Amino acid sequence: MPTVPEKKDRRVALVVVDAQNKFLVGASEQAIRGKEAHVPVIAEAVRMFHEAGRPVVFVLYDGVTHYMDRNTAEGDAIFEGIDARSDDIYVHKYHMNSFRNTCLEDVVKEAGCDSVLLCGMYTDFCVMSTYWSAIDHGLTAFLLKGALIATEERVNEMYSELCKTFDMAEVEDNLRNVKTVPCPKDPMDDRGGYCRCARLYLQAVKDKESKRKVRVLLQRPGVRSQDPQVQESDPGGGGEDGRRGQEAVHRGRETPRRPGGRQIRRAPLGGQQHSQTETRTFHGHKHDGPLQALLRG
């Protein structure tokens, strides 16, 4: 039975959460003071991990905050003073939880790490959401003391007592004594260079598009469904009923009745809708352009 590594033996990756200018727009004075106090510690941790050759992961929020109506290059930028390099790993997210619909788990494990050391902002939202979720992804999470920005400083004090933490002296000792070996890449990554979660996302979009095409086809008279999600109702009469079925289409409730009075009801397509021109970044690789171009690969 495998043993659980002790804290000092953990293979730790540094994960910097939402250290972006956009989160200072409309921020409280306490949060701004916290940023000024804690960003130097984040920057020092990044420098130490760079020197040790350990992975540094920047998790960036691509949405807008409550005080913004659009994204800007200045707002998306990482805090000044933090040495974000081109060979660091960048994971983009749209939720508080940095693991949700991202490849964070993949990049940490592929780097040979079993734990994440979290810093950044805000402690009481995105950082802690990521902390609690790590165990569901087979990773152990730690908070880096002195490198967390919260809405109030007492929030940092509370979570530092409640959660597993590293201080800077422990980080230095870990980087000196523990070595990490990157895991072999998934052979499937050769298909366009996508990591596992990126491929799953693209496959989900393909499946959704296939179902949409089936439903468009089913609107044609005389076409029978083989899709178990498509349920046929009891046969009824044609004529006036068929006309009412046509009117129901415009109200968005059902499809037209077929000749002979048979009609079908379509299960709604689930899942989040995505823009046809969105930009996605997986495993540090940026993929631009129409989504259809990705699906052709």
Disulfide bonds with the S-S distance in Angstrom:
none
